[in-house]
Amino acid sequence: MINQLPDRPWRLVEHAESFEIQDADDFHVAFIYFDVTGDQVSRKVRRRITKDQARAVAEHLLAIGARD
């Protein structure tokens, strides 16, 4: 089990098909992948969420990282 969170501040980096959460040392905290096709069937098959949903998840993770 991890006893402490990665170094702060965390930042959000947008890639072509994902959002990445990085810490102050460029450690990859999380990747949140999203669908870029816009096709609901493809999104379901690939098990991807929409870009807006992915951004909301990433922002929630950033908020967790900002807690004292």
mmCIF file of the N, C-alpha and C atoms, coordinates in Angstrom:
data_MODEL
# 
_entry.id   MODEL 
# 
loop_
_atom_site.group_PDB 
_atom_site.id 
_atom_site.type_symbol 
_atom_site.label_atom_id 
_atom_site.label_alt_id 
_atom_site.label_comp_id 
_atom_site.label_asym_id 
_atom_site.label_entity_id 
_atom_site.label_seq_id 
_atom_site.pdbx_PDB_ins_code 
_atom_site.Cartn_x 
_atom_site.Cartn_y 
_atom_site.Cartn_z 
_atom_site.occupancy 
_atom_site.B_iso_or_equiv 
_atom_site.pdbx_formal_charge 
_atom_site.auth_seq_id 
_atom_site.auth_comp_id 
_atom_site.auth_asym_id 
_atom_site.auth_atom_id 
_atom_site.pdbx_PDB_model_num 
ATOM 1   N N  . MET A 1 1  ? 0.838   -1.185 0.000   1.00 0.00 ? 1  MET A N  1 
ATOM 2   C CA . MET A 1 1  ? 0.000   0.000  0.000   1.00 0.00 ? 1  MET A CA 1 
ATOM 3   C C  . MET A 1 1  ? 0.881   1.246  0.000   1.00 0.00 ? 1  MET A C  1 
ATOM 4   N N  . ILE A 1 2  ? 0.465   2.250  -0.740  1.00 0.00 ? 2  ILE A N  1 
ATOM 5   C CA . ILE A 1 2  ? 1.208   3.506  -0.809  1.00 0.00 ? 2  ILE A CA 1 
ATOM 6   C C  . ILE A 1 2  ? 0.878   4.333  0.425   1.00 0.00 ? 2  ILE A C  1 
ATOM 7   N N  . ASN A 1 3  ? 1.905   4.818  1.099   1.00 0.00 ? 3  ASN A N  1 
ATOM 8   C CA . ASN A 1 3  ? 1.704   5.584  2.323   1.00 0.00 ? 3  ASN A CA 1 
ATOM 9   C C  . ASN A 1 3  ? 1.575   7.076  2.089   1.00 0.00 ? 3  ASN A C  1 
ATOM 10  N N  . GLN A 1 4  ? 1.983   7.554  0.933   1.00 0.00 ? 4  GLN A N  1 
ATOM 11  C CA . GLN A 1 4  ? 1.879   8.987  0.668   1.00 0.00 ? 4  GLN A CA 1 
ATOM 12  C C  . GLN A 1 4  ? 1.563   9.223  -0.805  1.00 0.00 ? 4  GLN A C  1 
ATOM 13  N N  . LEU A 1 5  ? 0.979   10.366 -1.082  1.00 0.00 ? 5  LEU A N  1 
ATOM 14  C CA . LEU A 1 5  ? 0.664   10.733 -2.453  1.00 0.00 ? 5  LEU A CA 1 
ATOM 15  C C  . LEU A 1 5  ? 1.920   11.213 -3.164  1.00 0.00 ? 5  LEU A C  1 
ATOM 16  N N  . PRO A 1 6  ? 1.960   11.095 -4.494  1.00 0.00 ? 6  PRO A N  1 
ATOM 17  C CA . PRO A 1 6  ? 3.091   11.645 -5.247  1.00 0.00 ? 6  PRO A CA 1 
ATOM 18  C C  . PRO A 1 6  ? 3.240   13.146 -4.989  1.00 0.00 ? 6  PRO A C  1 
ATOM 19  N N  . ASP A 1 7  ? 4.446   13.657 -5.283  1.00 0.00 ? 7  ASP A N  1 
ATOM 20  C CA . ASP A 1 7  ? 4.763   15.059 -5.001  1.00 0.00 ? 7  ASP A CA 1 
ATOM 21  C C  . ASP A 1 7  ? 3.786   16.019 -5.672  1.00 0.00 ? 7  ASP A C  1 
ATOM 22  N N  . ARG A 1 8  ? 3.461   17.075 -4.948  1.00 0.00 ? 8  ARG A N  1 
ATOM 23  C CA . ARG A 1 8  ? 2.571   18.125 -5.449  1.00 0.00 ? 8  ARG A CA 1 
ATOM 24  C C  . ARG A 1 8  ? 3.398   19.238 -6.055  1.00 0.00 ? 8  ARG A C  1 
ATOM 25  N N  . PRO A 1 9  ? 2.876   20.062 -6.905  1.00 0.00 ? 9  PRO A N  1 
ATOM 26  C CA . PRO A 1 9  ? 1.508   20.056 -7.418  1.00 0.00 ? 9  PRO A CA 1 
ATOM 27  C C  . PRO A 1 9  ? 1.350   19.034 -8.542  1.00 0.00 ? 9  PRO A C  1 
ATOM 28  N N  . TRP A 1 10 ? 0.132   18.539 -8.702  1.00 0.00 ? 10 TRP A N  1 
ATOM 29  C CA . TRP A 1 10 ? -0.205  17.665 -9.815  1.00 0.00 ? 10 TRP A CA 1 
ATOM 30  C C  . TRP A 1 10 ? -0.684  18.535 -10.961 1.00 0.00 ? 10 TRP A C  1 
ATOM 31  N N  . ARG A 1 11 ? -0.525  18.045 -12.161 1.00 0.00 ? 11 ARG A N  1 
ATOM 32  C CA . ARG A 1 11 ? -1.010  18.805 -13.322 1.00 0.00 ? 11 ARG A CA 1 
ATOM 33  C C  . ARG A 1 11 ? -1.688  17.861 -14.319 1.00 0.00 ? 11 ARG A C  1 
ATOM 34  N N  . LEU A 1 12 ? -2.530  18.457 -15.118 1.00 0.00 ? 12 LEU A N  1 
ATOM 35  C CA . LEU A 1 12 ? -3.291  17.729 -16.126 1.00 0.00 ? 12 LEU A CA 1 
ATOM 36  C C  . LEU A 1 12 ? -2.648  17.960 -17.485 1.00 0.00 ? 12 LEU A C  1 
ATOM 37  N N  . VAL A 1 13 ? -2.345  16.874 -18.183 1.00 0.00 ? 13 VAL A N  1 
ATOM 38  C CA . VAL A 1 13 ? -1.759  16.945 -19.519 1.00 0.00 ? 13 VAL A CA 1 
ATOM 39  C C  . VAL A 1 13 ? -2.728  16.264 -20.482 1.00 0.00 ? 13 VAL A C  1 
ATOM 40  N N  . GLU A 1 14 ? -3.098  16.963 -21.543 1.00 0.00 ? 14 GLU A N  1 
ATOM 41  C CA . GLU A 1 14 ? -4.021  16.383 -22.522 1.00 0.00 ? 14 GLU A CA 1 
ATOM 42  C C  . GLU A 1 14 ? -3.243  15.782 -23.683 1.00 0.00 ? 14 GLU A C  1 
ATOM 43  N N  . HIS A 1 15 ? -3.561  14.534 -24.002 1.00 0.00 ? 15 HIS A N  1 
ATOM 44  C CA . HIS A 1 15 ? -2.990  13.839 -25.158 1.00 0.00 ? 15 HIS A CA 1 
ATOM 45  C C  . HIS A 1 15 ? -4.112  13.588 -26.167 1.00 0.00 ? 15 HIS A C  1 
ATOM 46  N N  . ALA A 1 16 ? -3.784  13.010 -27.307 1.00 0.00 ? 16 ALA A N  1 
ATOM 47  C CA . ALA A 1 16 ? -4.773  12.787 -28.365 1.00 0.00 ? 16 ALA A CA 1 
ATOM 48  C C  . ALA A 1 16 ? -5.946  11.925 -27.916 1.00 0.00 ? 16 ALA A C  1 
ATOM 49  N N  . GLU A 1 17 ? -5.700  10.894 -27.106 1.00 0.00 ? 17 GLU A N  1 
ATOM 50  C CA . GLU A 1 17 ? -6.767  9.986  -26.680 1.00 0.00 ? 17 GLU A CA 1 
ATOM 51  C C  . GLU A 1 17 ? -6.851  9.824  -25.170 1.00 0.00 ? 17 GLU A C  1 
ATOM 52  N N  . SER A 1 18 ? -6.188  10.713 -24.430 1.00 0.00 ? 18 SER A N  1 
ATOM 53  C CA . SER A 1 18 ? -6.207  10.546 -22.971 1.00 0.00 ? 18 SER A CA 1 
ATOM 54  C C  . SER A 1 18 ? -5.869  11.851 -22.263 1.00 0.00 ? 18 SER A C  1 
ATOM 55  N N  . PHE A 1 19 ? -6.173  11.847 -20.973 1.00 0.00 ? 19 PHE A N  1 
ATOM 56  C CA . PHE A 1 19 ? -5.687  12.872 -20.065 1.00 0.00 ? 19 PHE A CA 1 
ATOM 57  C C  . PHE A 1 19 ? -4.710  12.178 -19.131 1.00 0.00 ? 19 PHE A C  1 
ATOM 58  N N  . GLU A 1 20 ? -3.649  12.862 -18.806 1.00 0.00 ? 20 GLU A N  1 
ATOM 59  C CA . GLU A 1 20 ? -2.636  12.302 -17.914 1.00 0.00 ? 20 GLU A CA 1 
ATOM 60  C C  . GLU A 1 20 ? -2.498  13.208 -16.700 1.00 0.00 ? 20 GLU A C  1 
ATOM 61  N N  . ILE A 1 21 ? -2.391  12.595 -15.546 1.00 0.00 ? 21 ILE A N  1 
ATOM 62  C CA . ILE A 1 21 ? -2.096  13.326 -14.318 1.00 0.00 ? 21 ILE A CA 1 
ATOM 63  C C  . ILE A 1 21 ? -0.626  13.083 -14.010 1.00 0.00 ? 21 ILE A C  1 
ATOM 64  N N  . GLN A 1 22 ? 0.147   14.160 -13.886 1.00 0.00 ? 22 GLN A N  1 
ATOM 65  C CA . GLN A 1 22 ? 1.567   14.068 -13.543 1.00 0.00 ? 22 GLN A CA 1 
ATOM 66  C C  . GLN A 1 22 ? 1.801   14.805 -12.239 1.00 0.00 ? 22 GLN A C  1 
ATOM 67  N N  . ASP A 1 23 ? 2.797   14.330 -11.493 1.00 0.00 ? 23 ASP A N  1 
ATOM 68  C CA . ASP A 1 23 ? 3.154   15.052 -10.278 1.00 0.00 ? 23 ASP A CA 1 
ATOM 69  C C  . ASP A 1 23 ? 4.282   16.032 -10.584 1.00 0.00 ? 23 ASP A C  1 
ATOM 70  N N  . ALA A 1 24 ? 4.798   16.680 -9.554  1.00 0.00 ? 24 ALA A N  1 
ATOM 71  C CA . ALA A 1 24 ? 5.825   17.715 -9.714  1.00 0.00 ? 24 ALA A CA 1 
ATOM 72  C C  . ALA A 1 24 ? 7.121   17.173 -10.308 1.00 0.00 ? 24 ALA A C  1 
ATOM 73  N N  . ASP A 1 25 ? 7.350   15.861 -10.168 1.00 0.00 ? 25 ASP A N  1 
ATOM 74  C CA . ASP A 1 25 ? 8.563   15.232 -10.697 1.00 0.00 ? 25 ASP A CA 1 
ATOM 75  C C  . ASP A 1 25 ? 8.316   14.518 -12.025 1.00 0.00 ? 25 ASP A C  1 
ATOM 76  N N  . ASP A 1 26 ? 7.223   14.853 -12.702 1.00 0.00 ? 26 ASP A N  1 
ATOM 77  C CA . ASP A 1 26 ? 6.814   14.231 -13.966 1.00 0.00 ? 26 ASP A CA 1 
ATOM 78  C C  . ASP A 1 26 ? 6.498   12.746 -13.840 1.00 0.00 ? 26 ASP A C  1 
ATOM 79  N N  . PHE A 1 27 ? 6.177   12.296 -12.626 1.00 0.00 ? 27 PHE A N  1 
ATOM 80  C CA . PHE A 1 27 ? 5.745   10.917 -12.406 1.00 0.00 ? 27 PHE A CA 1 
ATOM 81  C C  . PHE A 1 27 ? 4.332   10.770 -12.954 1.00 0.00 ? 27 PHE A C  1 
ATOM 82  N N  . HIS A 1 28 ? 4.076   9.685  -13.661 1.00 0.00 ? 28 HIS A N  1 
ATOM 83  C CA . HIS A 1 28 ? 2.761   9.439  -14.252 1.00 0.00 ? 28 HIS A CA 1 
ATOM 84  C C  . HIS A 1 28 ? 1.833   8.865  -13.188 1.00 0.00 ? 28 HIS A C  1 
ATOM 85  N N  . VAL A 1 29 ? 0.967   9.694  -12.655 1.00 0.00 ? 29 VAL A N  1 
ATOM 86  C CA . VAL A 1 29 ? 0.041   9.278  -11.602 1.00 0.00 ? 29 VAL A CA 1 
ATOM 87  C C  . VAL A 1 29 ? -1.114  8.483  -12.198 1.00 0.00 ? 29 VAL A C  1 
ATOM 88  N N  . ALA A 1 30 ? -1.683  8.953  -13.318 1.00 0.00 ? 30 ALA A N  1 
ATOM 89  C CA . ALA A 1 30 ? -2.825  8.265  -13.926 1.00 0.00 ? 30 ALA A CA 1 
ATOM 90  C C  . ALA A 1 30 ? -2.993  8.682  -15.380 1.00 0.00 ? 30 ALA A C  1 
ATOM 91  N N  . PHE A 1 31 ? -3.560  7.776  -16.159 1.00 0.00 ? 31 PHE A N  1 
ATOM 92  C CA . PHE A 1 31 ? -4.007  8.056  -17.516 1.00 0.00 ? 31 PHE A CA 1 
ATOM 93  C C  . PHE A 1 31 ? -5.492  7.754  -17.561 1.00 0.00 ? 31 PHE A C  1 
ATOM 94  N N  . ILE A 1 32 ? -6.274  8.643  -18.135 1.00 0.00 ? 32 ILE A N  1 
ATOM 95  C CA . ILE A 1 32 ? -7.703  8.440  -18.310 1.00 0.00 ? 32 ILE A CA 1 
ATOM 96  C C  . ILE A 1 32 ? -7.966  8.519  -19.811 1.00 0.00 ? 32 ILE A C  1 
ATOM 97  N N  . TYR A 1 33 ? -8.294  7.382  -20.406 1.00 0.00 ? 33 TYR A N  1 
ATOM 98  C CA . TYR A 1 33 ? -8.487  7.303  -21.850 1.00 0.00 ? 33 TYR A CA 1 
ATOM 99  C C  . TYR A 1 33 ? -9.926  7.620  -22.231 1.00 0.00 ? 33 TYR A C  1 
ATOM 100 N N  . PHE A 1 34 ? -10.086 8.267  -23.386 1.00 0.00 ? 34 PHE A N  1 
ATOM 101 C CA . PHE A 1 34 ? -11.416 8.601  -23.877 1.00 0.00 ? 34 PHE A CA 1 
ATOM 102 C C  . PHE A 1 34 ? -11.541 8.238  -25.347 1.00 0.00 ? 34 PHE A C  1 
ATOM 103 N N  . ASP A 1 35 ? -12.780 8.164  -25.816 1.00 0.00 ? 35 ASP A N  1 
ATOM 104 C CA . ASP A 1 35 ? -13.077 7.826  -27.202 1.00 0.00 ? 35 ASP A CA 1 
ATOM 105 C C  . ASP A 1 35 ? -12.924 9.062  -28.075 1.00 0.00 ? 35 ASP A C  1 
ATOM 106 N N  . VAL A 1 36 ? -12.285 8.890  -29.220 1.00 0.00 ? 36 VAL A N  1 
ATOM 107 C CA . VAL A 1 36 ? -12.124 10.013 -30.147 1.00 0.00 ? 36 VAL A CA 1 
ATOM 108 C C  . VAL A 1 36 ? -12.950 9.838  -31.414 1.00 0.00 ? 36 VAL A C  1 
ATOM 109 N N  . THR A 1 37 ? -13.594 8.678  -31.568 1.00 0.00 ? 37 THR A N  1 
ATOM 110 C CA . THR A 1 37 ? -14.354 8.423  -32.794 1.00 0.00 ? 37 THR A CA 1 
ATOM 111 C C  . THR A 1 37 ? -15.723 9.074  -32.775 1.00 0.00 ? 37 THR A C  1 
ATOM 112 N N  . GLY A 1 38 ? -16.303 9.233  -31.590 1.00 0.00 ? 38 GLY A N  1 
ATOM 113 C CA . GLY A 1 38 ? -17.650 9.769  -31.487 1.00 0.00 ? 38 GLY A CA 1 
ATOM 114 C C  . GLY A 1 38 ? -18.721 8.732  -31.756 1.00 0.00 ? 38 GLY A C  1 
ATOM 115 N N  . ASP A 1 39 ? -18.310 7.510  -32.069 1.00 0.00 ? 39 ASP A N  1 
ATOM 116 C CA . ASP A 1 39 ? -19.245 6.424  -32.351 1.00 0.00 ? 39 ASP A CA 1 
ATOM 117 C C  . ASP A 1 39 ? -19.566 5.673  -31.064 1.00 0.00 ? 39 ASP A C  1 
ATOM 118 N N  . GLN A 1 40 ? -20.836 5.678  -30.690 1.00 0.00 ? 40 GLN A N  1 
ATOM 119 C CA . GLN A 1 40 ? -21.239 5.073  -29.418 1.00 0.00 ? 40 GLN A CA 1 
ATOM 120 C C  . GLN A 1 40 ? -20.963 3.569  -29.384 1.00 0.00 ? 40 GLN A C  1 
ATOM 121 N N  . VAL A 1 41 ? -21.158 2.877  -30.494 1.00 0.00 ? 41 VAL A N  1 
ATOM 122 C CA . VAL A 1 41 ? -20.901 1.431  -30.537 1.00 0.00 ? 41 VAL A CA 1 
ATOM 123 C C  . VAL A 1 41 ? -19.413 1.167  -30.347 1.00 0.00 ? 41 VAL A C  1 
ATOM 124 N N  . SER A 1 42 ? -18.582 1.905  -31.066 1.00 0.00 ? 42 SER A N  1 
ATOM 125 C CA . SER A 1 42 ? -17.134 1.755  -30.927 1.00 0.00 ? 42 SER A CA 1 
ATOM 126 C C  . SER A 1 42 ? -16.692 2.057  -29.506 1.00 0.00 ? 42 SER A C  1 
ATOM 127 N N  . ARG A 1 43 ? -17.272 3.100  -28.914 1.00 0.00 ? 43 ARG A N  1 
ATOM 128 C CA . ARG A 1 43 ? -16.914 3.477  -27.546 1.00 0.00 ? 43 ARG A CA 1 
ATOM 129 C C  . ARG A 1 43 ? -17.244 2.349  -26.574 1.00 0.00 ? 43 ARG A C  1 
ATOM 130 N N  . LYS A 1 44 ? -18.385 1.716  -26.768 1.00 0.00 ? 44 LYS A N  1 
ATOM 131 C CA . LYS A 1 44 ? -18.794 0.623  -25.883 1.00 0.00 ? 44 LYS A CA 1 
ATOM 132 C C  . LYS A 1 44 ? -17.883 -0.590 -26.062 1.00 0.00 ? 44 LYS A C  1 
ATOM 133 N N  . VAL A 1 45 ? -17.562 -0.927 -27.302 1.00 0.00 ? 45 VAL A N  1 
ATOM 134 C CA . VAL A 1 45 ? -16.696 -2.074 -27.580 1.00 0.00 ? 45 VAL A CA 1 
ATOM 135 C C  . VAL A 1 45 ? -15.305 -1.846 -27.005 1.00 0.00 ? 45 VAL A C  1 
ATOM 136 N N  . ARG A 1 46 ? -14.790 -0.643 -27.173 1.00 0.00 ? 46 ARG A N  1 
ATOM 137 C CA . ARG A 1 46 ? -13.441 -0.325 -26.682 1.00 0.00 ? 46 ARG A CA 1 
ATOM 138 C C  . ARG A 1 46 ? -13.425 0.026  -25.205 1.00 0.00 ? 46 ARG A C  1 
ATOM 139 N N  . ARG A 1 47 ? -14.625 0.130  -24.599 1.00 0.00 ? 47 ARG A N  1 
ATOM 140 C CA . ARG A 1 47 ? -14.779 0.448  -23.180 1.00 0.00 ? 47 ARG A CA 1 
ATOM 141 C C  . ARG A 1 47 ? -14.131 1.791  -22.833 1.00 0.00 ? 47 ARG A C  1 
ATOM 142 N N  . ARG A 1 48 ? -14.408 2.775  -23.668 1.00 0.00 ? 48 ARG A N  1 
ATOM 143 C CA . ARG A 1 48 ? -13.900 4.129  -23.444 1.00 0.00 ? 48 ARG A CA 1 
ATOM 144 C C  . ARG A 1 48 ? -15.047 5.057  -23.086 1.00 0.00 ? 48 ARG A C  1 
ATOM 145 N N  . ILE A 1 49 ? -14.729 6.088  -22.335 1.00 0.00 ? 49 ILE A N  1 
ATOM 146 C CA . ILE A 1 49 ? -15.714 7.099  -21.976 1.00 0.00 ? 49 ILE A CA 1 
ATOM 147 C C  . ILE A 1 49 ? -15.553 8.299  -22.902 1.00 0.00 ? 49 ILE A C  1 
ATOM 148 N N  . THR A 1 50 ? -16.470 9.246  -22.819 1.00 0.00 ? 50 THR A N  1 
ATOM 149 C CA . THR A 1 50 ? -16.371 10.438 -23.659 1.00 0.00 ? 50 THR A CA 1 
ATOM 150 C C  . THR A 1 50 ? -15.250 11.343 -23.133 1.00 0.00 ? 50 THR A C  1 
ATOM 151 N N  . LYS A 1 51 ? -14.847 12.278 -23.963 1.00 0.00 ? 51 LYS A N  1 
ATOM 152 C CA . LYS A 1 51 ? -13.798 13.216 -23.564 1.00 0.00 ? 51 LYS A CA 1 
ATOM 153 C C  . LYS A 1 51 ? -14.241 14.054 -22.372 1.00 0.00 ? 51 LYS A C  1 
ATOM 154 N N  . ASP A 1 52 ? -15.491 14.489 -22.366 1.00 0.00 ? 52 ASP A N  1 
ATOM 155 C CA . ASP A 1 52 ? -16.003 15.281 -21.241 1.00 0.00 ? 52 ASP A CA 1 
ATOM 156 C C  . ASP A 1 52 ? -16.003 14.471 -19.950 1.00 0.00 ? 52 ASP A C  1 
ATOM 157 N N  . GLN A 1 53 ? -16.398 13.201 -20.039 1.00 0.00 ? 53 GLN A N  1 
ATOM 158 C CA . GLN A 1 53 ? -16.380 12.336 -18.859 1.00 0.00 ? 53 GLN A CA 1 
ATOM 159 C C  . GLN A 1 53 ? -14.946 12.129 -18.369 1.00 0.00 ? 53 GLN A C  1 
ATOM 160 N N  . ALA A 1 54 ? -14.022 11.928 -19.301 1.00 0.00 ? 54 ALA A N  1 
ATOM 161 C CA . ALA A 1 54 ? -12.620 11.723 -18.932 1.00 0.00 ? 54 ALA A CA 1 
ATOM 162 C C  . ALA A 1 54 ? -12.051 12.972 -18.260 1.00 0.00 ? 54 ALA A C  1 
ATOM 163 N N  . ARG A 1 55 ? -12.404 14.141 -18.785 1.00 0.00 ? 55 ARG A N  1 
ATOM 164 C CA . ARG A 1 55 ? -11.934 15.388 -18.172 1.00 0.00 ? 55 ARG A CA 1 
ATOM 165 C C  . ARG A 1 55 ? -12.469 15.519 -16.744 1.00 0.00 ? 55 ARG A C  1 
ATOM 166 N N  . ALA A 1 56 ? -13.727 15.156 -16.532 1.00 0.00 ? 56 ALA A N  1 
ATOM 167 C CA . ALA A 1 56 ? -14.319 15.227 -15.191 1.00 0.00 ? 56 ALA A CA 1 
ATOM 168 C C  . ALA A 1 56 ? -13.599 14.291 -14.223 1.00 0.00 ? 56 ALA A C  1 
ATOM 169 N N  . VAL A 1 57 ? -13.273 13.088 -14.680 1.00 0.00 ? 57 VAL A N  1 
ATOM 170 C CA . VAL A 1 57 ? -12.526 12.140 -13.840 1.00 0.00 ? 57 VAL A CA 1 
ATOM 171 C C  . VAL A 1 57 ? -11.144 12.708 -13.517 1.00 0.00 ? 57 VAL A C  1 
ATOM 172 N N  . ALA A 1 58 ? -10.464 13.235 -14.531 1.00 0.00 ? 58 ALA A N  1 
ATOM 173 C CA . ALA A 1 58 ? -9.128  13.794 -14.332 1.00 0.00 ? 58 ALA A CA 1 
ATOM 174 C C  . ALA A 1 58 ? -9.157  14.973 -13.361 1.00 0.00 ? 58 ALA A C  1 
ATOM 175 N N  . GLU A 1 59 ? -10.143 15.841 -13.494 1.00 0.00 ? 59 GLU A N  1 
ATOM 176 C CA . GLU A 1 59 ? -10.249 16.987 -12.583 1.00 0.00 ? 59 GLU A CA 1 
ATOM 177 C C  . GLU A 1 59 ? -10.552 16.531 -11.162 1.00 0.00 ? 59 GLU A C  1 
ATOM 178 N N  . HIS A 1 60 ? -11.320 15.471 -11.025 1.00 0.00 ? 60 HIS A N  1 
ATOM 179 C CA . HIS A 1 60 ? -11.591 14.913 -9.694  1.00 0.00 ? 60 HIS A CA 1 
ATOM 180 C C  . HIS A 1 60 ? -10.292 14.378 -9.080  1.00 0.00 ? 60 HIS A C  1 
ATOM 181 N N  . LEU A 1 61 ? -9.487  13.691 -9.873  1.00 0.00 ? 61 LEU A N  1 
ATOM 182 C CA . LEU A 1 61 ? -8.200  13.196 -9.372  1.00 0.00 ? 61 LEU A CA 1 
ATOM 183 C C  . LEU A 1 61 ? -7.277  14.348 -8.978  1.00 0.00 ? 61 LEU A C  1 
ATOM 184 N N  . LEU A 1 62 ? -7.290  15.424 -9.762  1.00 0.00 ? 62 LEU A N  1 
ATOM 185 C CA . LEU A 1 62 ? -6.489  16.600 -9.405  1.00 0.00 ? 62 LEU A CA 1 
ATOM 186 C C  . LEU A 1 62 ? -6.925  17.166 -8.062  1.00 0.00 ? 62 LEU A C  1 
ATOM 187 N N  . ALA A 1 63 ? -8.225  17.182 -7.822  1.00 0.00 ? 63 ALA A N  1 
ATOM 188 C CA . ALA A 1 63 ? -8.743  17.684 -6.544  1.00 0.00 ? 63 ALA A CA 1 
ATOM 189 C C  . ALA A 1 63 ? -8.276  16.801 -5.391  1.00 0.00 ? 63 ALA A C  1 
ATOM 190 N N  . ILE A 1 64 ? -8.247  15.493 -5.607  1.00 0.00 ? 64 ILE A N  1 
ATOM 191 C CA . ILE A 1 64 ? -7.736  14.585 -4.576  1.00 0.00 ? 64 ILE A CA 1 
ATOM 192 C C  . ILE A 1 64 ? -6.269  14.891 -4.300  1.00 0.00 ? 64 ILE A C  1 
ATOM 193 N N  . GLY A 1 65 ? -5.502  15.125 -5.356  1.00 0.00 ? 65 GLY A N  1 
ATOM 194 C CA . GLY A 1 65 ? -4.084  15.431 -5.193  1.00 0.00 ? 65 GLY A CA 1 
ATOM 195 C C  . GLY A 1 65 ? -3.822  16.758 -4.519  1.00 0.00 ? 65 GLY A C  1 
ATOM 196 N N  . ALA A 1 66 ? -4.787  17.669 -4.569  1.00 0.00 ? 66 ALA A N  1 
ATOM 197 C CA . ALA A 1 66 ? -4.615  18.990 -3.963  1.00 0.00 ? 66 ALA A CA 1 
ATOM 198 C C  . ALA A 1 66 ? -4.959  19.007 -2.480  1.00 0.00 ? 66 ALA A C  1 
ATOM 199 N N  . ARG A 1 67 ? -5.564  17.945 -1.993  1.00 0.00 ? 67 ARG A N  1 
ATOM 200 C CA . ARG A 1 67 ? -5.951  17.906 -0.572  1.00 0.00 ? 67 ARG A CA 1 
ATOM 201 C C  . ARG A 1 67 ? -4.723  17.870 0.322   1.00 0.00 ? 67 ARG A C  1 
ATOM 202 N N  . ASP A 1 68 ? -4.869  18.472 1.471   1.00 0.00 ? 68 ASP A N  1 
ATOM 203 C CA . ASP A 1 68 ? -3.770  18.454 2.450   1.00 0.00 ? 68 ASP A CA 1 
ATOM 204 C C  . ASP A 1 68 ? -3.829  17.234 3.323   1.00 0.00 ? 68 ASP A C  1 
# 
